[in-house]
Structure formats: C-alpha cells, structure tokens
Amino acid sequence: MKIARIADNPFRDAGPAMTLVHESEFVKVINFNFKAGQVLPVHAHDVEGELVLAVLSGEGEFLSKDSSAPARAGDTLVCPIATPHGVAARTDMRVLVTIAPPI
C-alpha cells in the first residue's frame, strides 16, 4: 500500500507543476497543479491505452482538438490516450492524471 499527500504538492509560477504519484507496469499516476491561467496544450499520444483526468480542486476546462468543456472539482474525463486532450485552468487547479498502461 502507498499513500501520497497530493495536497502537499507545490504550484509553480513557470508552468504546471508535475509530481509523479505512482508508476508500475500497469498504470502511471501524475498530479498536475496549474496556477490560474496555465494551460496543458492539446496533444495526443500515438499509443494504445486510456487516460483519466480527475479534477481534485479548482476550475478550468478540458480541452479537445475542436472544443472545450467546463472542468471543476469532482469532474472526470476519460478517453483513449490517442484522442487529443488538454487542460486550461481558470483558478488554481489540481488534476490527477491516470494513464493505463503507462507511457
């Protein structure tokens, strides 16, 4: 068993802060902390697998190639990792990203 204190992970002024929470042969879990106004640009990965973006706190938008959708604490986006995806923060925002299998 492993416990991670995500609430203790820092925010950065120079772009989203990324903290590896867990990685195994089955899954990779990353905490991204965005200051208001920061963006993870729309991108995709040319591999098989799934992606889960779970908003832990704050508000922003889930981004896709052609649109966006509101994202706030408690919202979760699930998609193939090859689908273009991104995040834009309106307020300070904590997002937990799960990738299976890990890349």
N, C-alpha and C positions, 0 to 999 in steps of 0.2 A: 504494500500500500504506500502511496505517495501523496502528500498534501502540499499544495502550492498556495502561497499567500499572494494572490493576484492583486489584491487591493494595495499591497506594498510596492508594486512595480511602478517605476517613475514615468513621468511625462517628459518630453524634450521639446525645446523650442525649435530645434533644427530639423524637424520632421518627425514622423511617427516613431515612437519607441517600441521596439520589438523584444519580447522576452520569450525564450523557449521554455515552455512549461513541461513538456514531456515528448520523448521520441522513442519509438520502438520499431520493430519490423512491420507492425500492423497499423500504426497511427502516429501522427505528429500533431501536437497541440501548441499553439503560439498565442500569446497575449499581445495584441497591438493596442497601444494607448495613443490617441490622437488629441492634440490640442485643438481648440476651436479653429476652424479654417483649414486644417490639414487634410490632405487627400492621399489615399492609396489609388493611383490611377487605374483605370480599366485595363485589365490584362487577362491573359489566359495561359494555361499550361498545356503543352501538347503531349499529355499522358492520360491514361485511364485512371479514374478514381472519382471520389466525391469530395466536396468542400462544404463545410458548415461554418457560417459566420453568425455568432450569437452576441448580441449587444448586451453587455453587462450593466453599463451605465452611460448616460448621456443621450444625445440626439444627433441624427445626421441623416444620411441617405445611403442606401445600397445602390450602386451604380452598375449599369449594364452597357452594352455597346450602343444602344439606341434610346435608353430611358433611365429613369431612376425611380426609387420607391422610398417612402419615409422609413426610417430605422430609429427605434428608440428602445430603451431598456426593456428587455423581455422579448424582443423580436429576434427571429432566427431566419436566415436564408440558407437553403440547401440547394445545391446544383452540382452538375458534373464539373470537375475542375477544368475541363476544356472549354467551358462556357465563359465568355468574357465577364469579368466581375471587378468591382472596386468599392471603395467606401469614401464618403466625404463627411467630415464632422462639422456640425453647426455649433455644438458645445463641446467641452472636453468629453471624450468618449472612450470607453474601454470595450474592446471587441475580442472575444475568444474565437480563434480560428482552429478548426479541426480538419485535417487532411488525411484521407484514408484511401488507399495505402499512402504512406508518407512519400514525399518527393524531396 
